[in-house]
Amino acid sequence: MQITGTHFNYYLICHRKLWLFANGINMESTSDLVTEGKLLHEHSYSQRSERFQEVEIEGIKIDYFDKANNCIHELKKSDKLEEAHVLQLKYYLYILESKGVTGVSGLLEYPKLRKTMEIYLTDADRKLMQEYQEHIMQIINRKTAPERRKKSICRKCSYYDFCYAEEPEQ
């Protein structure tokens, strides 16, 4: 299985969500929040589509790649899960580097908040990417999903109904 930036993102958010997603249980197509994020991507920085391009490498989709400045632009709706967003962008930098594209930096952008962060890949990050890849594979190769762990972000998760649906009484 090819690990993607989404796997890295979910790894920090929720191991159960990671397992469900990786094992073909995709609830995001019915999520209003995911739809809102896609609309933000389509309508923010509309001039970019002319200058930058979306890049796909082995199933990994990078929002915008600016060849002239060797920079990845990743758009997000909210900074509530910023740590996961940073990890996802660092994984993209790691993958590009592994394909021979060096000196790439990243911009994590929150258009609604008018907030931008510059992201770089360090030697410590490279080591962390390898460790996380191994742990992600261990999680997604389990026979069963990890137990749910109630977190404050659960209510806004596209998997909420799946995780919290009550079993019918017999």
N, C-alpha and C positions, 0 to 999 in steps of 0.2 A: 504494500500500500504506500502511495506517495503521501507524505505528510505535507500539509499546506499551512499557510499563515493562520487560517481559521482554527486548525488543530492547536496551534500554539496559543492563540487567543483564548480558546475554550479551556485549555490546560490550566491557565491561571484563574479563570472564572469558576469552573465547575467540572470536576472529573466525570461526573455522571453525564453532563451535557456533551462533553468530549466523546465519551463512549457511545452515546446514542447517535450523535452526528456521524461518527466514524463507522458505525454499524448500520447505516442506511435509514435511520429513523430521523427524518428531516421535517421539523415542524415550522421552519422559517417561512415557507411559502404561504402560510396562513396568518402570519404575524403582521399586524398593522405597524409595529415599530420597525420591523425590517423593511417594509414597504416605504415608510417615511425616510429611512436611511438611503434607500435606492433613489428616491426622488431627490434627496439632497445631493447625492452624487451626480445625478444627471443635470441638475439645474445650478449648482454652485460652480463658479468659475467657468462659465460656458465657453469663454475664449480659449480655454486650455485644449479642448478637443482639436483645435486647429494646429497648435504648436507641439503638444505632447501626445504621447500615445499610450494606450493600455498595453501592457506586456503580459504575455502568458508563457510561463516556463513550467513544463511538467505538471500542469494542473494548478499552478499558483498564478493568481491574477493580481497584478500590480495596477492600482488605479491609474496613475499617470507616471510616465518616466520621461524626464527632461534630459535628452541626450546631450544638449549643449552644456548643461551644468552638471551632468552626471548625478542626477538627483531624483529620488523616488518621492512622489507626493501621495500621501495616504490621507483620505478624508474620513472623518468620523463625526457623528451627530452630537455626541455628548462626551465630556471628559470624565464621566463617573467611573469608567473602567480603564483609565489612562494607562495603568501599569500593563494591562493586557494588550492595549493598542501599541505601546512602545515595544513590547516583546514581539508582536506580530511584524512590525516594521523592521525590527532588527533581524528577524528571520529572513525577510525578503533581502536585506542587505547581505546576509550570510549566504543565501542561495546564489545571488548574482556573483558574489565573490568566488564561490565554488565553481562557477561557470566561466571564470576568467575575467569578469568585469570588475576592475579594481577602482578604488578611490570613490566609491559611490557613497553618497550621504542620503539622509532622508528628512522629509518635512512631514510632521504629523500635524494635520490641520483640522480645526474645529470651526467651520465657517459661521455657524450660528453664534458662537461665542467670540468670534474674531480673535482666535488664539492659534498660535503656531509654535511648534517646538522643533528644533533641529535635533536629529538623531544620528549618532555615529556608532559604528561597530568597533568594540575594543577586543583585545586579546581575551579578557575575562568573559566577554559575551560569546566569543567563538567556542570557548570551553563549555559554557552554559548551554549553548545551542545543542552541542553533542549530547550532554547529559539529559536535557529535556527531550530530545528526540528518542532516546532510549526509554525514558520513563513514559512518554506518550505512547510508544509502541506497546509497552507492558500493559498500559491501561486499556488500549483499544483491542488488544488480543485476549483480554479476559473473556471467559465464557458468559459472564453475566455483568450487568451494569453495576457500577459502584452504588452504594446506598445513597439516598438523597440526604443532603445536609441543608437544612433550612437556613437560608441567607436572606439578607435584606433585599437583594436583587432578584430573588426568585419570582416575585409577583409580576415583574416586567419581562420575564424570560419567555421566549416562544415555546419552551417545553413545559411551562408551568402546569397546564391542564394534564399533560401526560404524567408528570411526576406526582401530582396531587389529586388525581382522580381517585375517588374512593372505590374500593372493590364492592361489587354488589353483594348483598347479604344472601346466603344460601338458605 
